[in-house]
Amino acid sequence: MTASEKKVILASSLGTVFEWYDFYLYGSLAAIIGAQFFSAYPESTRNIFALLAFAAGFLVRPFGALVFGRVGDIVGRKYTFLVTILIMGLSTFIVGILPNADSIGIAAPIILITLRLLQGLALGGEYGGAATYVAEHAPNGRRGFYTSWIQTTATMGLFLSLIVILATRTFTGEDAFKAWGWRIPFLVSVLLLAVSVWIRTKLNESPAFQKMKEEGTTSKAPLTEAFGQWKNAKFALIALLGLTAGQGVVWYTGQFYALFFLQSILKVDGYTSNLLVAWSLLLGTGFFVFFGWLSDKIGRKPIILAGCLIAAVSYFTVFQQITSMANPNLEKAVETVKVSVIADPKECGSLFNPVGTRKFETPCDLARDYLAKSSVKYSTEAGPAGQPTKVKVNDTEVPYTAGMPAADFAKAASAALQGAGYPKAGDPAIVKMSNPFDIFRPQVAKVIGLLFVLVLFVTMVYGPIAAALVELFPTRIRYTAMSLPYHIGNGWFGGLLPATAFAMVAATGDIYYGLWYPIVIAVMTFVIGLIFVPETKDRDIFAED
């Protein structure tokens, strides 16, 4: 690898690390941000608004891919992904100085959501530019290895954000962090932005794009050419369903849903959960580059599809083992305690609530919602018409009559569940780390090992994906054509996974049921990819120029 090639990879990868750092800060601090900017609402409602604002960043990513992909194919790769990082970095910095709702009222959440949308749009344009730029500098036979460095950036960005948050929390203390210290990680990003912009300004344009521009052969309408002509549009569709949809759900399951599962279902404290995931990411990051390098030898397709299939057949076993290690008393209770909600079927509606905005009214729905949020495995049984709802915990019955205060039911149900064997909050058997290097105790080490297995699946599907997408499309529309399927697969299929998976858990009463979402998508990708995705590792990406 020459010095200039190293500079290209460093500039593209480092800038993208900072982009992901900015983007993940909001997700990690969603609860605190909700309290700051949606304080006019009850806690449950403001948390919903905070999560919806976070989701908005994912939803607009495909539109960012269209906007900046088009600019990148017309104006150039270098200048486009210089603009995207400026938008991303400045939006993040402004969040750090934005007055909260107590200071400027409703303007605060409106500005916050606008900044989130700008972040999502910028990220939609960043990845395609970085991947295309590096791939067009890479020699034939090494594109998988070169572009795999970009694939490490999402994990490294998440890892960096967790480290900065933990360090700030330790320095300021928890009370000060919630009051004002949470702003520090956002403000620090301006330093990262300055370094990234300085490095990127030193780059030259992609030689392939520069040559096309000099010859006047760049696309005049990349959107129409990429998606309005079936010869290109079919590959965008194949890339989405046969590569990025499965890659997206495997990625988000291994990093985000694993963190959510630890915190919300297994009731592991936030400090420990973040450290466990951070260690698994640190151990697994090198495998992005390994699988990118391996894809240059044996192909992109077999590695990505194998990752989807292995993940799909392993998820139930791995997550059950995580439960066994992280919260053994919960695992025992799930297996031995029989809990059922007995109610008039007319009183029991659907609990599917992926965006968290529904408000449940009937005792049957309220009881099931409480059990789901308490990580209780339960079934629903039909009772006689007009009979009041009751929750049966083994042989103990807990009635939930109409008009009964939710707090009274929760107190009675909690006593019955704990009496039957469900652990209390803060149960000493739940995995807990005392400091960042408390990793050698068997319980902690085993949980990190299981999380590492999930990260390994992520590296298989994500390491080669940039090279695979770049090689599907000609230079004149590459930025546009590869960005859209990537961001639909990751922003929509992947980004909405945690909320959808937990909604499935709540709707069924099974703490593992949400895993069916990534399993079905990953299997779909394996089948479609096996049939329709071509192997591209030996393709000359400039042959059509």
PyMOL commands that set and color helices and strands:
alter all, ss='L'
color gray80, all
select helices_A, chain A and resi 3-28+30-37+43-59+61-74+77-97+101-104+107-135+143-172+174-181+183-201+207-215+222-227+230-265+270-284+286-298+300-326+328-336+345-347+363-373+406-420+442-462+465-470+475-494+497-508+513-532
alter helices_A, ss='H'
color red, helices_A
select strands_A, chain A and resi 339-343+379-382+389-393+396-400
alter strands_A, ss='S'
color yellow, strands_A
deselect
rebuild
show_as cartoon
